[in-house]
Amino acid sequence: MKDNPEFYGIQRFRQWWLWLIIVFVLGFSAYNSIGNAEFFSTTELIIFLAIPILIFLLFFIIKLETKIDALGIRVRLFPFHFQFKYFPWKSIEKAYIREYSPLMDYGGWGLRIVSFGRGKAYTVSGDLGLQLVFKDGKKLLIGTQKSVEIKKFIAEIQKFN
């Protein structure tokens, strides 16, 4: 094993159905705004077109980054977090890969703060995640598309700690 092993994963919103909805809303807004331009002021037209374009750009730049090393786990949902959130191994009781339902368990994707004992979640796509259970009883789920790699990496780290 390397001196300073590190796992790095990055995810983005790339679901075809999500982009279909966004493009449909953008097209619908543009069609209605331009088709009814005589009823709107220039400012209203700009607003009606700018909001869907900004939403499109937001979904395009959102990324979930996960870094795991011998010291702990770092996670960031950019552009909502500019700094990584750091969770040292000494504060984590259990870390394991689990299957989850984004809609049923957390009410969707993104940064989710849920009660009922499920804790927080950082999810972008898929239904597999790294479940962290902290020593204080709190929970955090970090979605991943690289569950096999994370599982192997955590097992390697735990051998040396």
N, C-alpha and C positions, 0 to 999 in steps of 0.2 A: 504494500500500500504506500502511496506517495506520502511525503512529509506533511503536506497541508491539503488533504483531499477536500474537494468541494463539489457538491451537486448544484447545478444551476438549471432551472426550468423557467420557461416563459410561455404564456398562453395569451391568446387574443380572441376577441369575439369574431369567429369566422363561420358561424352556422349559416348555411344558405338561406334558411327560412327567415332568420332575423334580418338579413340583408334584403331579402325580398320585401319584407314589411317596410323597412326603412326607405327603400327606393320607391315603393308604391306611395307611401305618405309624401315623400319629396315630390314625386311626379304629380300627385293629386293636388298638393299645395300650389305647385307651379302652374298647373293647368287652370285651377280656379282663380288664382291671383291674376294671371295674365289674361285669361278669358273674360274676366270681369274687371279689367283695369279701369274702366270708366267710372266704376262705383267706389274705387278706393283712391286715397291720396297716395302720393309717392312714398311717404313714410310708412303707411300701412302695407303697401306692396313690399317694401324692403323687409319689414318685420315678418310678413307672411312667408317670404322666401328665405330669410336668414335663419329663422328658428329651425326648420327641418335640415338646412345645410349644416348648422352647428351641431345638431344631434347626430347627423351622419358622421361628421368629423370626430366628435367625441367617441362614438363607438369604434371608429377606425383607429384612434390612438390609445384607447384603453388597453393596458396590458397588466397581467398578473405575473409578477416575478417572485420566484422562490429560490433562496440560497440555503443550503444546508452544509454545515461543516462540523468539525470536532467541538466547536464552542457552542453552537446552537443553530436555531432556525431563524431566517430573516425572510420577511414577506412584504411586498409592496404592491398596491393596486394603483398604478400610475394612470391618470394625473391627480387622483385624489390624495395619494400619499407621495410626497417628494422624497421622504426619507424611508428607509426600510424599518419595519417594526421588528424588533429583536426579541427572541424568546430563548434564553439560555437553557441548556440541557438540565442544569441543576433545578430549574423551576418546573420541568416537565416530568410527570409521573409515568405517562404512557404515550407512545407514538406508534401508530399503526395505520395501514391502508384499509379503507372501508368503502363500501358502495353506499350511495345516498341518492335520494330523490331531490333534485334542486327545488322543484315546485312544492312538493308535499312536505319536505323537511324544513326548508328555509324560505319558501315563498318566492323563489326565483334565483337569478344569478346576480353577481356583483358582490358588494360588501353587505352582508346580511347580519343584522343583530336580532336574534330571536330568543325569546324566553322559553319556558317549558323544558328546561334542562338541556337544550341542544347547543346553546352557546352561539358564538359568532361563526361566520363563514366567509371565506374569500373564494368565490367561484366565478368562472368565466364560461366553461363549457364542460360537457361530459357528466359522468355520474360516479367517478372515483375520486377519493380525496385522502389526504393525510390528516388523520384525526389526532389532535393533541389533547391530552387530558392533563391539566396542570395540578400541582400539589395542593393548590387552594380549592380544587374542585371545578374550576372554570374549564370550558371546552372551546376549542377552535378547530374548524375544519378548513383545510387549504386544498382546493381542487387541483387536480393534476391530470395530465395526459401521459405522464411517465411513472405510473405507479410501480411497475416492476423495477425500474432503475432506483427509485426512492427506497423501496423495500430492501433491495440489495445494499444500497449505500448505508442505510441506517443500521443494518445488521453488521456491516463492516466496522462502522464507528463504535457500536456497542461492544465489539470484541476487544477494542483497545481502551475502553473507558472502564 
